[in-house]
Amino acid sequence: MKRPSPHAPKFVFLLDYDGTLTDFHKNPDHSRISRPTREILKRLRRKYPVIFVSGRNVQSFKKVSGLKGFPVVGSHGFESYRLPGGLRLSTPSLQKKFRREAGLLWKAFHSLKEQFPGIHIERKPFSSTIHYRGIPFSRAQEKDLRRRFHAIVKGTVTAKLWSLQDGKKMLEAKPQGFSKGLAVLKIMKKFPQALPLYAGDDLNDIPAFKALGNRGLKVAIGNGIPKGLYNLRFESPDDFVYWLKSFL
């Protein structure tokens, strides 16, 4: 039987960002982490691999978090930055195609602003997202926004290439065939002797929780992850970050 390498890490930390390490804001550009949180993550990285698995694109993540140099899975499993072993999650040709269509979606979604004042349309290189945090829409308005959102995607881009997803007061169109779950499985092949510790808070994290199955430790923040998918839950990002200190 092959013995574990004495240099193999015990854990690999796979961390979502928004809602997991920082509270949500109406404008995603304002979702910044505190300096103490950054220091905890930097110290954690000295002991274990720490990889961020975010719905944000890589450039947005680096700008908002202030965590330069960390490995990042961006755009819900589509983008890769400094992943172990030079792992890439998508090809340059796919990136070119989705960049063009994401731009078309971003322009088309602006037609919704008159009927749904206050929405924030986030431009991303490979996806497009509508946020309506803090806006007191009725259930009927949310349903209508969702209907209009789906219709715009269908009429603007190659619909079969896109996956449409709800989240916490948000609607997103992202590349089909990519997910945080698939990205996490590929990453963990680089660490066969380590246990994954995945932490997330929203619907787009569910594929990662499911992909890991009974392997490692799955941590939910808030109430967005169904019971039975996680081993441990914290009420808020602050509570989770405080717990991370126990690994230092």
N, C-alpha and C positions, 0 to 999 in steps of 0.2 A: 504494500500500500504506500502510495506517495505521501510523504510527510509535508505538512504546510511549510512554506518558506518562512523563516524567522523574520523576514522583512515585509511579509504580507500584512496589509492593514486589517484590523479587526472589523472596522466599520467603513462604509462609504456613505457619506452624507449627500443625499439628493434632495435639494430644497427648492420648493416653489418660492416665489418672491411676494407678489401682491396678495394681501390677505393672510400670508403666512409669517412673513418677517416684518410687515408694515401694514397699517390700517389702510383701507380704501379711501380714496378721495374722488370728488366729482371729476376732476381733471387728473388723469393718470400721471401726468408729468410732475404732480405734487406729491406722489407717493414715495417719499424718501425715507431711508432708515437713519437712525440716530448714530452719532459717532460711537457711543458705547457698543451698540449692536455691531457696527463694522469691526470694532476691535475684537469682540468675541469671535466673530467669524474668521478673522485673520489668525487669531490664536488657535482656533479649532483646526484650521487648515495646516498648521504646523505639525499636528498629530495625525490627521486623517485626510483622505481625499474629500474635498468639498466641491460639489458640482451643482450648479443652479439649473433648474428645469422650469423654464418660464414660458408663459404665453407671450410675453414681450419679445420683440425682436432684439437681437444682440446689442445693437447700438443704443437702443432705448434703455436696456437694462444697465449698461455700463454708465450711461449718463445719469440716470436717476439714483442708482445704488451707490455710486462712488467706489464700487468694488472692481477695480481694474486688475486684469491678470487672472481672475478666477475662470475656470472652465464653465461654459454656459451652453445649455440647450435652449435655443430660442424659437419663437414662433410655433409653439406647441409641437416640438419634435421635428421641425423642418430645417432649422438652422443649427449649425454647430460652430463652437469657438473654443479652441484649445482643448478639445476632448482627448481622453487618454488614447494613446496609440495613433493619433492623427485621424480618429474616427470622423467620418463625414456622413451626414444624414440625408442629403439631397445632392443632386448633380447641378452643375452650372447651367445646363440647358433648361432644367426644370425651374431653377431660380429666375432665369430670364423670362420665362413664360408667365410665372405667377406674379412677378414684379409688374409686368405690363397689365395683367388683368386686375391686380389689386388697385392699381392707379385708376382704372376705369370704374371700379366699384366705389372708390372714395369720392370721385366726382359725382356719381349717380346718387349716392346716399344723401347728398346735400339737398336734394329735392324734398326730403322729409322735414327739413327744419321749419318750414312754414306751418305745417300741421302739428308738429311736435316740438314746440319751442323749448330751448334749454338743453336739447340733446347735444352730446359731444361726439363728434365723428373723428375717431383716432386714425390717423394715416400710418400704416405700417408697410414695410417693403414687400411682404409676401402675404398679407391678409388685410382685412379691414373690419373695424369694430365700431359699434354704436354703443355709447354709454348713456344711461339715464339715471345715474345715482343722484339722490336728493331731489328728484322731480316727482311731485305727487300725482303721478298718472293713476287713473282708475284701472281696474282689471280690463275693462273694455278697451281703454286706450292702449294698454300694453299688448293686448291681443291684436289690435289693429296695427300697431307698430310692427309686431312680429310678422303679420300677414304682408304688409307693404315691404318689409325687409326681404322676405323670401321672394316676392314678385320681382323686385329690382335685381336680385342676384340671377334669377332665372332669365330675365330679359336682357342682361348686360354682359355676362361672361359665359364661358363654357361650364354650365351648371354641374355636369357630371364630374368635373375635376375639383369641385369645392364641397367642403363639409360645413354645414350650418349648425351653430351651437349657441345655446343659451348659457348664461352665467348669472352672477350676482348683478342684477340691473344692467345687463349688457347683452348684446347680440353680436355674434362674430361669424364671419366667413373666413375659412382657413383651408389650406390645401388638403384634399382628400388623400387618404392612405398614409398619413403621418399622425403620430400621437405621442404624448408623453410616455405612454406605456411601451410602445415600440422602442423609443429612444432609451428608456431605462434598461430594457432587456439587452440592448446592444452594448450599453455601457458596462453592465455587470458581467458580460463575457470577458471583459478586461480585468476583472477582479474575482476570479472563480473561488477564491478562498475567503472572501470577505462577506460580511452581512450588510445588505442595504438598509439604510435608515431613510425612508422617504417621508417627507412632510408636505402637506398641501391642504387646501381649504375649499376648493370649488369643483364644479362639475368636470372641468377639463383635467382635474387630477385623478378622477375616478379610473381612467384607463391604466394609470400607473399603479394604483392600489390593486386593481384586479390582476395586472400582469405579474406582480410580485407574488401573488398567491400567499402561501404560508411562509415564504422566505423573508427573513429579516424583521424589521420593526416598522410599522406603518402608523404615522402620527397625523391625526386630523386636527385642524384648528377651526374653531367655530362649529357651526351646525350644518355645513354644506355637504358633508360626506355621510352617506347612509351607514347606519349601524351594521356591524358585521364585516365591514371592509377595513377597519382600523383596529390597532391594538391599544392605542393610547390617544386621548383627546385633551386639548387645552381650549379654554374659552377665548383666548385672545393671542395675538402675536407677541405681546409683552410677556405673557405667561410662558409661551413656548421658548422665547429667547432666554428667559431666566433659567429654564430647565436645561438648555444647551450648555450653560456654564458648568453643569455637573460633569461634562466630558473633558474639561480642561485640566 
